[in-house]
Amino acid sequence: MNSTDNTPIANDNATTTSWFRSAAPYIHAHRNATFVIAFDGETIASSNFDNLIHDIAILNSLGIRLVLIYGARPQIEQQCITHNITVQYHRGLRVTDDASLKIAKSVIGKLRLEIEAKLSFSLPHTPMADAGIRCISGNLVTAQPAGIKEGIDLGHTGIVRRIDTEGINQQLAQANIILLPPLGYSPTGEIFNLSAEAIATKVATELKADKLILIANDHPELPRELTLEQASLIEEKNHALSAAINACSAGVPRVHLLDRSMDDALLQELFSRDGAGTLISATSFETTRQATIDDIGGILELIQPLEETGVLVKRSREHLEIEIEHFTVMERDGTVIACAALYPFSSNTMGELACLAVAKNYQDSGRGTQLLASIEKQATSMGLTDLCVLSTQTTHWFLEHGFQSAQIASLPVEKQDLYNFQRNAKAFTKTL
């Protein structure tokens, strides 16, 4: 094989290695975590469902405790139509009479067997080779009738009453996957048709799950991240978002909404910093805050490439430790993605903006502008009226953000005394 033939293999290896290195923190963080994953009937019927099963197998192999809940609405509807049974809904809930309950039990049971079969697949030379997954189901959900709402008798449609958390945890402790159908059982032996999202929300809440993941397709226009407050403002007519809000309000730290049409959405969402769907959390996924001594490693990793190219002045770890109180960082999912420092001068009301750096993947997303605004607000609160900055390679960015060219002689005396003529940096100032 010649050198040209080797190039694609080398590139593939580099890409694979790079992905594993970037995913490593998430692999460590997710081990022994509990994830509740719900997918609707459309997802089961989609061409991507086999790949989703493969990705679930990967999660299981990484030591993640999994509870799966599936829906069956389109499959039940199709069978009802085939058997000339009227399909009726009231406020998003199926009206389940005797005939449609019989259809629902048949369809849901068939889907359960098909999913279990896919989780059992383990032939060599396939993504499921040697997976050895044990899948457990059973009467783990207790339900009660939804009753009559606004004069409409919902029949055998039910609501979740109780989850057998002890039984589920016993199975999860043995590395078994729990598979729950959209059915519940009453103490009197009745069977009720339930919402998969309602089961998922209750299970995630009762188990104190680390994540609830909802896979559907009714949220393509949602932002990548939403706080609980933001999500509540746009909740209307989005069932998955409503379920996410309910779970998050009940204490589930993070809820993820994924689009079933995206082949690798589950792995991208869980093992990359920016994910692939919409994240709803009680607190912001990304924060701007005062730096601490624990941020030094992240700051160094961020600024060292810029120091090597001469964009920033080199700073040692010891130097950063001494001056860490001057730094502000922007943190995303535990990783420092931007930093800046503010140094006030004692001789006047000017401060110096220094060490402004943004991680490469976020340089075109307005993070620098956001961080500058934070520094300006901080400077104003300190009584400063002006900022100055020295720059060798990013002069246009500062001009575009309201700074004006200035003479070195116009800077505070303390800064003039420390000016490095070899760097020959240009000075800029901005009135706040």
C-alpha angles and dihedrals in degrees: 000000000000127000093261090058090051096057099080091048091051091048092049091050092050091050092049092047092048092050093051092049093051092044095048096090090053093046089055093043095049097048110117091004120135117237125184111203122190124185128180131232092261089059091053090051094047125101090241096061095095089053090050089054089051090052091049088053089054091053090051091051090053092060098259115149108231135199114182124197121185135197129215107187100128093042092051091046092051093051092046090053091047090053094042093247115151114247111216133173133186119195091339095310123113117242098228115199124177094274096048091045089057089052092045093052092049095047096043092048092050092050091049091055091048093050092047089050091053091049089051095054110114110152118153118264092029131103088253096053112141091352092139095192120180112206119198129191135162146121095326097132121070115201142181131202117280086220127197118337120189090341095310116119106216091198113195094003109116144186127230113265104172141354122217093231093167092056092046094048091050090058095042089053087061091053091252121147115234115220115194124189122211091263135100135193131221127218087250092059099256122143121223131195108233139188111257090216091053091051091047092050093049094045093048091049097046094045091046086232120197092226141012113204120193117193115195137107108249096098108059095131099049121117119255092251134025132178117221090257093051093047091052090059094059100032098112117120095357109111096186092050091049090052090048092052092049092050094045091047089052093055108274101141098214134016121190126202113201132187111237091213093065107089100209099027096122096054094040091051095049102037106037130066096235098038127198106258140034121301120205117192137161090239131036117281089216126042139182112214148146111291121245133200088265090064095062094093091051093046092050092050089051099047103035095081089051091048091053091055093045096248091119133031112253116259125190124220088250090053091051092048090055094047102033092114089068093057130094120194135197109218126196119189092334096314126108106235099168140015141180137175132219120203116185118208119229095214098063145352096281125108131194122237108210143166095022105174135162126192113256096247091056102042095103097045102077096258092129091053091049092049092048089052089052092051091048091051090049091049092050091051088054091055096254118147101188141034128208130194137183118218137175104177109013101055095127092055091057092045089052089053098056102273120134130210113263140181120254087235090063092062122095114279092247090059094044090055091054097043113130107219091190091065089047091202119183120240126229132179135194130194112224 
